[in-house]
Amino acid sequence: MRLEAATRRDQAPALHDIADAIGAGGGWIVNHQLYSNAMAMIAFAIPGDALAGLADRLAAAEIPLVGRPAAWPAGSREQQVQLVVTFLHEGPDLARPVPAFG
């Protein structure tokens, strides 16, 4: 499942709140990738019946989902989720060095 969110919050505290929201629903982070200071991808596993609560916790933290699904998976079966968060800000993108390919 792929979810998207957007926020005007600073990246570091927002990512901390996302991790807390996932953990509060009984989920755990499997992987993550930061794309400058403009976007992040968090891959996680969480029980299906905890997804609606996760969406509510994210909205309360000012990280609302964009295009929230009409229906969430039922039951406690583990769901693999990718959350892509766009950080809306006025500042320049943070330059990150990219290693050379050989």
C-alpha positions as CSV (number, residue, x, y, z in Angstrom):
1,M,0.0,0.0,0.0
2,R,1.3,3.5,-0.8
3,L,0.2,6.6,1.2
4,E,1.2,10.2,0.6
5,A,1.2,13.1,3.0
6,A,2.3,16.7,2.9
7,T,3.3,19.1,5.7
8,R,4.8,22.5,6.3
9,R,6.5,21.2,9.5
10,D,10.3,20.9,9.8
11,Q,11.6,17.6,8.6
12,A,13.3,16.2,11.8
13,P,10.5,16.7,14.3
14,A,7.9,15.6,11.7
15,L,9.8,12.4,11.0
16,H,10.0,11.7,14.8
17,D,6.2,12.2,15.1
18,I,5.7,9.8,12.1
19,A,7.8,7.1,13.8
20,D,5.9,7.6,17.0
21,A,2.6,7.3,15.2
22,I,3.6,4.1,13.5
23,G,4.9,2.6,16.7
24,A,1.7,3.6,18.6
25,G,-0.3,1.5,16.1
26,G,1.8,-1.6,16.7
27,G,3.9,-1.0,13.5
28,W,7.6,-0.8,12.9
29,I,9.8,0.9,10.3
30,V,11.5,-1.4,7.8
31,N,13.3,1.2,5.7
32,H,13.5,4.9,4.9
33,Q,15.0,7.2,2.4
34,L,15.5,11.0,2.6
35,Y,15.4,13.0,-0.6
36,S,16.9,16.3,0.2
37,N,14.8,18.2,2.7
38,A,11.8,18.2,0.4
39,M,10.7,14.5,0.6
40,A,11.1,11.4,2.6
41,M,9.9,7.8,2.1
42,I,9.2,5.6,5.1
43,A,8.5,1.9,4.5
44,F,6.8,0.1,7.4
45,A,4.7,-2.8,8.5
46,I,1.6,-2.3,10.6
47,P,-1.6,-4.3,11.3
48,G,-4.3,-3.5,8.8
49,D,-6.8,-2.5,11.5
50,A,-4.4,0.1,12.8
51,L,-4.2,2.1,9.6
52,A,-7.2,4.4,10.2
53,G,-5.8,5.3,13.6
54,L,-2.4,6.0,12.1
55,A,-4.0,8.4,9.6
56,D,-5.8,10.2,12.6
57,R,-2.5,10.4,14.5
58,L,-0.7,11.8,11.5
59,A,-3.4,14.4,10.9
60,A,-3.2,15.4,14.6
61,A,0.5,15.9,14.1
62,E,-0.2,18.2,11.1
63,I,1.0,15.6,8.6
64,P,-2.3,14.8,6.9
65,L,-2.6,12.1,4.2
66,V,-3.3,13.3,0.7
67,G,-6.0,11.3,-0.9
68,R,-6.9,9.2,2.1
69,P,-8.3,5.8,1.0
70,A,-12.1,5.3,1.2
71,A,-11.7,2.0,2.9
72,W,-8.8,0.6,5.0
73,P,-7.9,-3.1,5.2
74,A,-9.9,-5.0,7.8
75,G,-8.4,-7.3,10.4
76,S,-5.0,-7.5,12.0
77,R,-3.2,-8.9,9.0
78,E,0.2,-7.2,8.6
79,Q,0.2,-4.5,5.8
80,Q,3.4,-3.4,4.1
81,V,3.1,0.4,3.6
82,Q,5.2,3.1,1.9
83,L,4.5,6.6,3.2
84,V,5.9,9.4,1.0
85,V,6.0,12.7,2.8
86,T,6.5,16.0,1.0
87,F,7.9,18.8,3.1
88,L,6.6,22.2,1.9
89,H,9.0,25.0,2.7
90,E,10.3,28.3,1.5
91,G,14.0,27.6,1.8
92,P,16.3,26.0,-0.7
93,D,16.6,22.3,-1.1
94,L,19.4,20.7,1.1
95,A,22.2,19.5,-1.1
96,R,23.3,15.9,-0.4
97,P,26.4,14.5,-2.0
98,V,25.8,11.6,-4.4
99,P,28.5,9.0,-4.6
100,A,30.1,8.4,-8.0
101,F,29.2,5.2,-9.9
102,G,32.1,3.1,-11.0
